[in-house]
């Protein structure tokens, strides 16, 4: 998770000291050369740190123009969307330019903290679903949507498991009546986690299924309705019209868009296009643990202006984590 970004930034690496007796003396008249990985680690971070030391941290925009450009390139290589890379470097510029380093504050700390704060700003605070549920009229109706094959149905089950662990009662609506096997898939999940499922036969009108799910929740004082739906693309008119009908009938309080982190910039583009067609309230990102670069998790919420709500970080039901900036920040900056 985020290995590409961490490696290029040179963060999260423990250095093993080498005994002096094992360090050979340089041969006379030779110029040491840097290996590729060493060259990366003498990039923009070290350049800024050097400037901090030399200028006693009274920097101008000109001083850090080149290293911040390098930072932008590193972020783009890690699948961070261009507007997001720009936003991060702008946040860093504001924090670094003209600022005085505090007494005893190392250059490493100053620069790393500036980068940390910039990423925190871009990520946003997320969305506290449990608090939302506890402070709104019941049942809270949540519709899950997104493109095919991104783990939407499994995410519904994992979030049902999470909410149940928080003492919140849940009923799931099997609104994906289009994909073969989708109803059976969600049925198996609901049986395993002990959650009520409302379903009709394959090919039924999903609006009718979800209407019945809401009515069941009202009759049984259930806190939350989690409504699965068929995967769709923003340019499939018939499926988008079906989604509009579901929204009219179900009247969801929240619409969550589900996509996978491993899609990288494609996930960012899809989320942006989907948001223009169907307004959503938050994003659930799956397969974050399988994303070697980490750019999608940093980019997607900023690009569409909607918060990350959950991150899928594994195969188990317990591996759907409520998003907080620390989930990503600590992964990038923490020691291995």
C-alpha positions, 0 to 999 in steps of 0.5 A, a space after each residue: 500500500 502506497 509503496 511507490 509513493 513512499 519509495 520515491 519520496 524516500 519515506 518510511 525507510 529505516 537506515 541500518 548503520 554500517 560499522 566503520 570497519 566495513 566501509 572501504 576507503 575511497 580509491 584515490 582520484 575516483 569520483 563516487 557515483 550515485 546508484 539510481 535509487 540513491 539519486 531519487 533520494 537526493 531529490 526534491 525533499 533533500 533540496 528543500 531541506 538543504 535550503 532550509 539549513 542554508 537560508 535559516 528557513 527564510 525562503 522565497 518562491 524562487 528558492 523552492 520552485 525547482 524542488 516543488 516542480 520535482 515533487 509534482 513530478 513524483 506525485 504524478 508518477 504515483 497516479 496523483 491527478 494533476 490538479 491534486 499534485 498542483 494543490 499539494 505543491 501550492 499548500 507546501 509553498 504557502 507553508 514554506 515560503 517566508 517562514 522561520 524555522 523554530 529553535 531546535 526544529 530540524 530541517 527534516 521535520 519542517 519539510 516533512 510536516 509541510 508535506 504532511 499538512 499539504 496532503 491532509 488539506 487535500 484529503 479532507 476530513 472524511 465523513 463520520 457515517 455512524 454520527 450521521 446515522 445517530 443524528 438523523 431520522 430513521 431509517 437512514 437510507 443509503 444507496 450504493 452505486 458505481 461501475 461494474 466489477 469494483 466490489 460494490 456488493 461486497 462493500 455493502 456487506 462489509 459496511 453492514 458488518 461494520 455498522 452492526 458492530 457499532 450497535 446499529 441495526 441494518 437491513 440490506 436491499 438486493 437492488 442488483 437484479 441485473 447481474 447473474 448471481 448478484 442476489 445469491 452473492 449478497 444473500 450469502 454475505 447477509 447470512 454470514 454476518 446475520 443481517 436481514 436481506 430483502 430480495 425479489 427474483 432475478 430481473 425484477 424491478 430494483 425500485 420495487 425491491 428497494 421500496 419494499 426494503 424501506 417499508 420493512 425498515 420502517 415497520 421494524 424500526 431498523 436504523 439503516 437501509 443499505 441498498 445495493 444496485 447494478 453496476 453501470 457506466 455514466 454513458 449507459 442511458 437505460 441504466 442511468 434512467 433506472 438509477 434515477 427511478 430508484 432515487 425517486 422511489 427510494 428517496 435515499 438520504 445518502 448516495 455512495 459511489 464505489 470504485 477501486 484504488 487499483 484503477 489509479 487515474 482511471 478511477 479518478 476520471 470515472 468518479 468525476 464523470 459519474 459525479 457529473 451525471 449522478 450527484 453523490 455524497 461520498 466515495 468508498 474506495 476498495 482494494 486500497 491494500 493492493 494499490 502499489 502507488 496510492 495516488 487514487 486514494 489521495 486524488 479522488 475525493 479532492 477531484 469530485 469534491 466529495 469525502 472519502 467515507 470508507 477504504 477497503 484494505 483487505 478481504 475480511 468483513 472487518 477490513 472496511 475501515 472508516 476513512 480518516 486522513 491518518 489512515 493514509 498519512 500514517 501509511 505514507 510517513 510511518 516507518 516500516 
